[in-house]
């Protein structure tokens, strides 16, 4: 697929995308970001346009010994797609904390590809989704470990919470490993709020609606631990959450 070819369902990264909503935005311009060797940088992206579709494509190059913290909040009202490709040099560190919320007939998605090209790089990805109504939330994430990238440490933690059983969560964490002596793991879960947790809060005098809100706030906050813009991210995610409840 060239830069100008419009994707189809056969393209893995667009398997669950809202192609009709994406079409007016195509081609999505690539936003290159380079983190120089030995340096540190951070970026926060909040996709919160209430009426227009949003699509962004970030391409990160994290050089030897550099570190980059990326935090995403996807609450775009019409359609939101955030795509990230990160290429890690020797000893580089990449952390992604992302959350997405949707209700009604919305589709939101986060697509990531993390490539370990050299030894001793570390990547962490934490993705949390809250979905209501007939919304669809997608996460497609691949971690690739190239030949010779020994000492790689890669991890994906992907969880989605369905507020209604009519909502849909699609998740595909994926590992592609071509080197020995690496440590890679991924975990994925889709479920509902814990009845035991709700009962515990109710037994402490917390009203059911407030208990539900508190549990979901805590769930989303897992994605923003350590974020420099944590207050802004938590405030924006709370506003989106209140619109769903």
C-alpha positions in Angstrom: 0.0 0.0 0.0 1.5 3.3 -1.0 1.0 6.6 0.8 -1.9 7.5 -1.5 -3.7 4.2 -1.6 -6.9 4.2 0.4 -6.9 1.2 2.7 -9.4 -1.7 2.7 -10.4 -4.3 5.2 -7.6 -6.5 4.0 -5.1 -4.1 5.4 -4.6 -5.4 9.0 -4.1 -1.9 10.6 -7.5 -0.9 9.2 -9.5 -4.1 9.8 -12.0 -2.5 12.1 -11.7 1.2 11.0 -14.6 3.4 10.0 -13.4 3.7 6.5 -16.3 6.0 5.5 -15.3 8.5 8.2 -11.6 8.1 7.4 -12.0 8.8 3.6 -12.3 12.6 3.8 -9.1 12.7 5.9 -7.1 10.6 3.6 -4.1 10.6 3.2 -3.4 11.2 6.8 -0.1 13.2 7.0 2.8 11.5 8.9 4.1 13.5 11.9 7.8 12.6 12.3 9.3 13.0 15.8 13.0 12.3 16.5 14.4 12.0 19.9 18.2 12.5 19.8 20.6 10.0 21.4 20.8 10.3 25.2 17.9 12.8 25.4 14.4 12.7 26.9 11.1 14.0 25.5 7.4 13.7 26.2 4.2 14.4 24.2 0.5 14.5 25.1 -2.2 14.2 22.4 -5.8 14.7 23.2 -8.2 14.0 20.3 -11.5 15.6 21.6 -13.2 17.2 18.6 -16.9 16.6 19.3 -18.2 16.9 15.8 -15.4 16.1 13.3 -13.5 13.0 12.6 -9.9 13.0 13.8 -6.9 11.0 12.4 -3.3 11.4 13.3 -0.2 9.4 12.4 2.9 9.8 14.6 6.2 8.3 13.5 8.8 8.2 16.3 12.5 7.6 16.0 14.0 7.1 19.5 17.8 7.0 19.2 20.3 5.1 21.3 19.9 5.8 25.1 17.0 8.2 24.5 13.6 8.0 26.2 10.1 9.1 25.1 6.9 9.2 27.0 3.7 9.4 24.9 0.2 9.9 26.4 -2.9 9.7 24.3 -6.6 10.4 25.0 -9.0 9.5 22.2 -12.5 10.9 22.8 -13.2 12.2 19.3 -17.0 12.5 18.8 -17.4 11.4 15.2 -14.4 9.1 14.7 -11.0 9.0 16.2 -8.0 7.2 15.0 -4.5 7.6 16.6 -1.7 5.7 14.9 1.8 5.5 16.4 5.0 3.8 15.0 8.0 3.9 17.2 11.5 2.7 16.2 13.8 2.1 19.1 17.6 2.3 19.0 20.0 0.6 21.4 19.1 1.1 25.1 16.2 3.4 24.2 13.0 3.6 26.3 9.5 4.1 25.1 6.4 4.4 27.2 2.8 4.7 25.9 -0.1 5.4 28.1 -3.4 5.7 26.2 -7.1 5.8 26.9 -10.2 6.0 24.7 -13.9 6.5 25.5 -16.8 6.3 23.2 -20.6 6.0 23.2 -23.5 6.0 20.8 -22.3 4.8 17.4 -18.8 6.2 17.7 -15.7 4.4 16.6 -12.4 5.1 18.3 -9.1 3.3 17.7 -5.5 3.3 18.6 -3.0 1.5 16.4 0.6 1.0 17.4 3.8 -0.6 16.0 6.9 -0.6 18.2 10.1 -1.9 16.5 13.1 -2.9 18.6 16.0 -2.6 16.2 19.0 -2.9 18.6 19.8 -4.5 22.0 18.6 -3.5 25.4 15.7 -1.3 24.5 12.5 -1.2 26.7 8.9 -0.5 25.7 5.8 -0.3 27.8 2.3 0.2 26.5 -0.8 0.7 28.7 -4.1 1.1 26.9 -7.5 1.5 28.6 -10.9 1.8 26.8 -14.4 2.6 28.1 -17.3 1.9 25.7 -21.0 2.5 26.0 -24.1 2.3 23.7 -23.2 0.8 20.3 -19.7 2.2 20.3 -16.7 0.4 18.9 -13.2 0.7 20.4 -10.2 -0.8 18.7 -6.6 -1.4 19.7 -4.2 -3.1 17.3 -0.7 -3.2 18.5 2.4 -5.0 17.3 5.8 -5.2 18.9 8.6 -6.4 16.6 12.0 -7.5 17.8 14.5 -7.5 15.0 17.4 -9.9 14.7 20.2 -9.0 17.0 18.0 -7.0 19.4 19.0 -9.1 22.4 18.0 -7.8 25.8 14.7 -6.4 24.5 12.1 -5.8 27.2 8.6 -5.2 25.7 5.2 -5.2 27.4 1.6 -4.5 26.4 -1.3 -4.2 28.9 -4.6 -3.8 27.1 -8.0 -3.7 28.9 -11.5 -2.6 27.8 -14.6 -1.9 29.9 -18.0 -2.3 28.3 -20.7 -0.3 30.0 -23.3 -1.8 27.7 -23.3 -5.3 26.1 -24.2 -3.6 22.8 -20.7 -2.0 22.7 -17.8 -3.7 21.0 -14.1 -3.9 21.8 -11.6 -5.3 19.3 -8.1 -5.9 20.5 -5.1 -7.5 18.9 -1.8 -7.3 20.8 0.9 -9.0 18.8 4.5 -10.0 19.3 6.9 -10.7 16.4 10.3 -11.8 17.7 13.4 -12.6 15.7 16.0 -12.6 18.5 16.9 -14.7 21.5 17.4 -13.6 25.1 14.4 -11.2 25.1 11.6 -10.5 27.6 8.3 -9.8 26.0 4.7 -10.1 27.3 1.2 -8.9 26.5 -2.1 -9.1 28.3 -5.6 -8.3 27.1 -8.9 -8.4 28.8 -12.5 -7.2 27.9 -15.1 -7.1 30.6 -17.6 -5.2 32.8 -17.2 -3.4 36.1 -16.7 -5.8 39.1 -20.0 -6.4 40.9 -17.9 -7.1 44.0 -16.2 -3.7 43.7 -19.5 -1.9 43.3 -21.0 -3.8 46.3 -18.0 -2.9 48.4 -18.4 0.8 47.7 -22.1 0.6 48.2 -21.5 -1.0 51.6 -19.4 2.0 52.5 -22.2 4.3 51.7 -21.2 5.4 48.2 -24.3 5.8 45.9 -24.3 3.3 43.0 -23.8 6.0 40.3 -20.9 7.6 42.2 -19.3 4.1 42.8 -19.5 3.3 39.1 -17.9 6.7 38.2 -15.1 6.3 40.8 -14.2 2.8 39.5 -14.1 4.0 35.9 -12.0 7.0 36.8 -9.4 4.7 38.5 -9.5 2.4 35.6 -8.7 5.2 33.1 -6.1 6.8 35.4 -3.9 3.7 35.0 -3.0 5.0 31.5 -1.8 8.4 32.8 0.4 7.4 35.7 3.5 9.6 35.6 2.3 11.8 32.8 3.5 15.4 32.9 0.1 16.5 31.8 -1.7 14.1 34.1 -4.1 16.8 35.5 -5.3 17.8 32.0 -5.6 14.2 30.8 -7.6 13.1 33.9 -9.9 16.2 33.6 -10.5 15.6 29.9 -11.2 11.9 30.5 -13.5 12.6 33.4 -15.5 15.0 31.2 -15.8 12.4 28.5 -16.8 9.8 31.1 -19.5 11.9 32.6 -21.0 12.3 29.1 -21.3 8.5 28.8 -22.8 7.8 32.3 
